[in-house]
Amino acid sequence: MGSAGCSAMECDTAIRSEKQAILVVDDVPANIKTLISILSGDYKILVATSGPSALETASSKPIDLILLDILMPGMDGFEVCRRLKADAATRSIPVVFITGLEEPESEKMGLEIGAVDYVTKPFNAAVVKARVGNHLYLQATLRQLARQNQALSEAEKIRGQVEQITRHDMKSPLNGIIGFTELLLAADDIAAEHKESLLIIRQDAYRALHMINLSLGLYRMEQGTYHLTPKEVDLIATMKNVRQDLDTLFCTFRVTSVVLLNTFPVGENDRFLVMGEEMLCYSVLANLVRNAVEASPMGGSVTLSMWEEESMNVVSIHNRGGVPEAIRDRFFDRGVTHGKKSGTGLGTYSAKLIVEAQGGNILLAPATGLDESTIQIRLPRASSAQKCAPHGPDLMMTTDPCGVHP
């Protein structure tokens, strides 16, 4: 398949290289002869001397523009224009009225029924050429854009089919891995060390499966076509899963973490409910927590705080390691990154897409120091959510380096 687009110069050359067809409709031979002498050197000229013959020619031959006289016996130019605009096959052909009438009401009526312009008799060759040339160029440009859109649409359709096939081919073996590990885990005589390995395999397979599903979701979010299926999601439970899955990363950077609910360490029975999709919430938190750990100095700390705010629940992710002033306003834009040699700038961009797709918002909070940064996420609070009184700390959520829990 060829390229779906072209440069401005290439498009301009393509548009002007085709000899465009003009249908001249007039019952006066002298007028037809004059217009042919003005335009025939640059365009292909077709002629009709009545309204019915004009309609027949326009519907049977490729026409780029119609020069249409208003005063004709039988069917006048106004009626011809109405019928042209009522027919899907001829509706898009631009109509320029040629007339000796100077009454503004006639011009107004012609424009209201679909004409794009007027030229008046007696003809001024320069004016006729300029107006006809402008409208033909616009018409050719619109057709070129329509062809490009069609090519892009076909390419996008093929891309979607390829992605769907790829995802299906990738998901099938992953589902097989998950199913097989489930069977092995159900065995009574499995050794403890083997069970631990199988749990890791199952966890990684689920993570890969979630990433495949999420990639299609992100594309739909960009297009504004994502269909959200919200339900109650407990962000405290989600945060536990994120912390456990990133345990190796925390260990590598020797970064500690603490999770707070209303300024208190979370308790074993605490819940923090939002309306969203569990996979999306996990993806956002895992993405941003990973970024916070990697941006932190060795031996630093990441603080995740949660609180209620009107109809929204807020999650704040704070770490040492500042964001340069030059990119703060563009922090969530596609391709913006800082401090990572392999960074793509898609992490915070995708987080923004996911949060907004769930009816929330995300922001980079004003800097409290040159070497600190805080991201705040707001998601709709679940209707059954209740304020929780602080309990004793959940030791799984307050950790020392390398994930060694006290």
C-alpha positions in Angstrom: 0.0 0.0 0.0 1.3 3.5 -0.9 1.7 6.4 1.5 -1.6 7.7 2.9 -0.4 11.3 2.9 1.7 13.8 0.9 3.5 17.0 1.5 1.9 20.3 0.8 4.0 20.7 -2.4 3.2 17.1 -3.5 -0.5 17.6 -2.9 -0.4 20.9 -4.8 1.3 19.3 -7.8 -1.1 16.4 -7.8 -4.1 18.7 -7.7 -2.9 20.9 -10.5 -1.6 18.1 -12.8 -5.2 16.8 -13.5 -7.2 18.8 -16.2 -10.4 19.5 -14.4 -13.8 19.4 -16.0 -16.2 22.4 -16.1 -19.8 22.2 -17.2 -21.1 25.4 -18.7 -24.8 25.7 -18.6 -26.4 28.5 -20.6 -29.0 28.9 -23.4 -27.1 31.7 -25.1 -24.5 30.5 -27.6 -22.5 33.8 -27.3 -22.1 33.4 -23.5 -20.9 29.8 -24.0 -18.4 30.8 -26.7 -17.0 33.5 -24.4 -16.5 31.2 -21.4 -14.9 28.6 -23.6 -12.4 31.1 -25.0 -11.6 32.2 -21.4 -11.3 28.7 -19.8 -10.6 26.0 -22.4 -6.8 26.5 -22.3 -6.7 25.4 -18.7 -9.8 23.1 -18.2 -11.9 20.6 -20.0 -15.2 22.3 -21.0 -18.5 20.5 -21.3 -21.7 22.3 -22.4 -25.4 22.1 -21.7 -28.0 24.5 -23.1 -30.9 23.6 -20.8 -31.6 22.6 -17.2 -32.5 18.9 -17.9 -29.5 18.3 -20.1 -27.3 19.9 -17.4 -28.7 17.5 -14.8 -28.1 14.5 -17.1 -24.5 15.5 -17.9 -23.7 16.2 -14.2 -25.0 12.8 -13.2 -23.3 10.8 -15.9 -19.9 12.4 -16.3 -17.2 13.4 -13.8 -17.6 17.2 -13.3 -15.4 19.4 -11.0 -17.4 22.6 -11.2 -20.6 23.9 -12.9 -21.0 27.4 -14.3 -24.8 27.8 -14.3 -26.9 30.6 -15.9 -29.9 31.7 -13.8 -32.3 32.9 -16.6 -33.1 29.9 -18.8 -36.4 28.9 -20.4 -38.2 26.1 -18.8 -36.1 25.0 -15.8 -34.2 28.0 -14.5 -30.8 28.0 -12.8 -32.2 28.0 -9.3 -34.2 24.9 -9.9 -31.2 23.1 -11.5 -29.1 24.0 -8.5 -31.8 22.7 -6.1 -31.9 19.3 -7.9 -28.2 19.1 -8.1 -27.9 19.6 -4.3 -30.8 17.1 -3.7 -28.9 14.3 -5.5 -26.2 12.5 -3.5 -24.3 11.9 -6.8 -24.0 15.6 -7.7 -24.4 17.3 -4.3 -20.6 17.9 -3.8 -20.1 19.7 -7.2 -19.5 23.4 -6.6 -22.0 25.6 -8.5 -21.1 29.1 -9.6 -24.0 31.2 -11.0 -23.4 33.2 -14.1 -25.9 36.0 -14.4 -26.6 39.6 -15.6 -28.8 40.2 -12.6 -27.5 42.6 -10.0 -30.3 42.3 -7.4 -28.9 41.3 -4.0 -32.0 39.1 -3.4 -31.1 36.9 -6.3 -27.5 36.4 -5.1 -28.9 35.7 -1.6 -31.3 33.1 -2.9 -28.6 31.4 -5.0 -26.2 31.1 -2.0 -29.0 29.8 0.2 -29.8 26.9 -2.1 -26.1 25.9 -2.4 -24.2 28.0 -4.9 -20.7 28.9 -3.8 -20.2 32.1 -5.9 -21.3 34.4 -8.7 -19.8 35.7 -11.9 -21.6 38.5 -13.7 -22.2 39.3 -17.4 -20.5 40.8 -19.3 -17.6 38.6 -18.3 -14.3 39.9 -17.1 -11.8 37.2 -18.1 -9.5 37.8 -15.2 -12.3 37.7 -12.6 -13.8 34.5 -14.2 -10.4 32.8 -14.2 -9.6 33.8 -10.6 -13.0 32.7 -9.2 -13.1 29.5 -11.1 -9.5 28.7 -10.3 -10.1 29.3 -6.5 -13.1 27.1 -6.3 -11.6 24.3 -8.4 -8.5 24.3 -6.3 -10.6 24.1 -3.1 -12.7 21.3 -4.7 -9.5 19.3 -5.7 -8.0 19.8 -2.2 -11.2 18.5 -0.5 -11.1 15.4 -2.8 -7.5 14.9 -2.1 -8.2 15.1 1.7 -11.1 12.6 1.2 -8.7 10.2 -0.5 -6.2 10.5 2.2 -8.8 10.0 4.9 -10.0 6.9 3.1 -6.5 5.6 2.8 -5.9 6.3 6.5 -9.1 4.7 7.4 -8.2 1.5 5.5 -4.7 1.5 7.0 -6.2 1.9 10.5 -8.6 -0.9 9.8 -5.8 -3.2 8.7 -3.7 -2.1 11.8 -6.7 -2.9 14.0 -7.0 -6.4 12.4 -3.3 -7.1 12.8 -3.3 -6.0 16.4 -6.4 -8.1 17.2 -4.8 -11.1 15.6 -1.5 -10.4 17.4 -3.3 -10.0 20.8 -5.2 -13.2 20.2 -2.1 -15.1 19.3 -0.3 -13.7 22.4 -3.2 -14.3 24.8 -3.7 -17.9 23.9 -0.4 -19.2 25.2 -0.6 -16.9 28.2 -4.0 -18.4 29.1 -2.4 -21.8 28.6 0.4 -20.9 31.0 -2.1 -19.6 33.6 -4.3 -22.7 33.3 -1.4 -25.1 33.6 0.0 -23.4 36.7 -3.4 -23.5 38.3 -3.5 -27.3 37.7 0.0 -27.7 39.2 -0.9 -25.5 42.2 -3.9 -27.6 42.9 -1.8 -30.7 43.4 -1.5 -31.9 47.0 2.1 -33.1 46.8 3.8 -30.0 45.4 6.9 -28.8 47.2 6.8 -25.4 48.9 9.7 -24.0 46.8 8.0 -25.2 43.6 4.7 -23.7 44.7 6.5 -20.3 45.2 7.9 -20.5 41.7 4.6 -21.4 40.2 3.0 -18.4 41.9 5.6 -16.1 40.3 5.0 -17.6 36.9 1.2 -17.2 37.3 1.6 -13.6 38.5 3.9 -12.7 35.6 1.5 -14.3 33.1 -1.4 -12.3 34.5 0.7 -9.2 34.3 1.5 -9.8 30.6 -2.2 -10.5 29.9 -3.2 -7.3 31.5 -0.6 -5.4 29.5 -2.0 -6.8 26.2 -5.5 -5.9 27.2 -4.4 -2.4 28.3 -2.6 -1.6 25.1 -5.9 -1.7 23.1 -7.6 0.2 25.8 -5.1 3.1 25.6 -5.6 3.3 21.9 -9.3 3.6 22.3 -8.8 6.2 25.0 -6.8 8.3 22.6 -9.6 8.0 20.1 -12.3 8.8 22.7 -14.0 5.5 22.1 -13.1 3.6 25.3 -16.1 2.0 26.9 -15.7 2.2 30.7 -17.2 -0.5 32.9 -16.8 1.0 36.3 -17.2 -0.9 39.6 -15.9 -0.4 43.1 -12.1 -0.7 43.4 -10.3 -0.7 46.7 -7.2 1.3 46.1 -5.6 0.1 49.3 -5.8 -3.5 48.1 -4.5 -2.4 44.7 -1.6 -0.5 46.4 -0.6 -3.7 48.2 -0.4 -5.6 45.0 1.6 -2.8 43.4 4.0 -2.7 46.3 4.5 -6.5 46.2 5.0 -6.6 42.4 7.6 -3.8 42.6 9.4 -5.3 45.6 12.6 -6.0 43.5 12.7 -2.5 42.3 12.4 -1.1 45.8 15.2 -3.4 46.8 17.4 -2.3 43.9 17.1 1.3 44.8 16.9 0.7 48.5 13.8 2.9 48.7 11.3 2.6 51.5 7.5 3.2 51.2 4.6 4.2 53.4 0.9 4.4 52.7 -1.3 6.8 54.7 -5.0 7.2 54.9 -6.1 10.6 56.3 -2.5 11.1 57.5 -2.5 7.7 59.5 -0.8 4.5 58.4 -3.5 2.3 56.8 -5.0 -0.4 59.0 -5.7 -4.0 58.2 -9.5 -3.3 57.7 -9.2 0.0 55.9 -10.7 0.4 52.5 -10.5 3.3 50.1 -13.1 2.8 47.4 -13.3 4.5 44.0 -15.4 3.9 40.9 -13.3 2.6 38.1 -11.7 -0.5 36.6 -9.3 -2.5 38.7 -6.9 -3.2 35.9 -6.7 0.5 35.0 -6.2 1.6 38.6 -3.5 -1.0 39.0 -1.8 0.2 35.8 -1.8 3.9 36.9 -0.5 3.2 40.4 2.2 0.8 39.2 3.4 3.1 36.6 3.6 6.2 38.8 5.0 4.4 41.8 7.7 2.8 39.5 8.6 6.3 38.3 8.7 7.7 41.8 11.1 4.9 42.9 13.4 5.4 39.9 13.4 9.2 40.4 14.3 8.8 44.1 17.8 9.0 45.4 19.4 5.8 46.7 17.9 5.1 50.2 15.0 7.6 49.7 11.4 7.1 50.4 8.0 7.2 48.5 4.9 8.3 50.4 1.5 7.4 49.1 -1.3 9.4 50.8 -5.1 9.0 50.4 -7.9 11.2 51.5 -11.4 12.2 50.6 -12.2 15.5 48.8 -15.8 16.4 48.0 -17.1 13.6 45.6 -13.6 12.5 44.7 -11.0 10.3 46.4 -7.4 11.6 46.2 -4.2 9.6 45.9 -0.9 11.5 46.3 2.4 10.0 45.4 5.4 11.9 46.8 9.1 11.3 46.4 12.4 13.0 46.6 13.6 14.0 43.2 12.3 17.2 41.5 10.8 17.9 38.1 12.6 20.6 36.1 10.7 23.8 35.7 11.0 23.6 31.9 8.8 20.5 31.6 6.4 21.0 34.5 3.7 22.5 32.3 4.1 19.6 29.8 4.7 16.8 32.3 1.7 14.7 31.1 2.2 15.4 27.4 3.2 12.5 25.0 6.9 12.2 24.6 8.0 14.4 27.5 10.6 12.7 29.7 13.5 13.6 31.9 16.4 11.8 33.5 15.9 8.4 31.8 18.1 7.3 29.0 15.5 4.8 27.8 12.5 6.9 28.7 9.7 7.2 26.1 7.6 9.9 27.8 4.6 7.6 27.6 4.3 6.7 31.2 2.7 9.9 32.6 0.9 10.4 29.3 -0.8 7.0 29.6 -1.6 7.7 33.3 -3.4 10.9 32.3 -5.4 9.0 29.6 -6.4 6.3 32.1 -7.3 8.6 34.9 -9.4 10.8 32.7 -11.1 7.8 31.0 -12.4 6.9 34.5 -13.8 10.3 35.1 -10.9 11.6 37.2 -8.1 14.0 36.8 -4.3 14.0 37.5 -1.9 16.8 38.2 1.6 17.6 39.2 1.3 19.4 42.5 3.2 22.7 43.0 6.7 22.0 44.1 7.4 22.2 47.8 11.1 22.0 47.2 13.6 21.8 44.4 14.2 18.1 45.0 10.7 16.9 45.6 7.7 16.1 43.4 4.1 15.1 44.1 1.5 13.7 41.7 -2.1 13.8 42.8 -4.8 11.5 41.3 -8.5 12.2 41.8 -11.1 9.5 41.0 -14.8 9.4 41.6 -15.6 8.0 45.1 -17.7 4.9 45.2 -21.2 5.4 46.5 -20.8 2.8 49.3 -17.4 4.3 50.4 -17.3 5.3 54.1 -14.8 7.3 56.0 -12.5 5.0 57.9 -11.2 5.5 61.4 -7.5 4.8 61.6 -6.5 1.4 62.9 -3.2 -0.1 63.7 -0.6 0.0 60.9 -0.7 -2.6 58.2 2.9 -3.8 58.3 2.8 -4.9 54.6 2.3 -1.2 53.7 5.2 0.2 55.6 8.4 -1.3 54.4 12.1 -1.0 54.7 14.6 -1.5 51.8 14.5 -4.7 49.8 11.0 -5.4 50.9 12.0 -6.8 54.3 8.9 -6.4 56.4 9.3 -6.0 60.1 
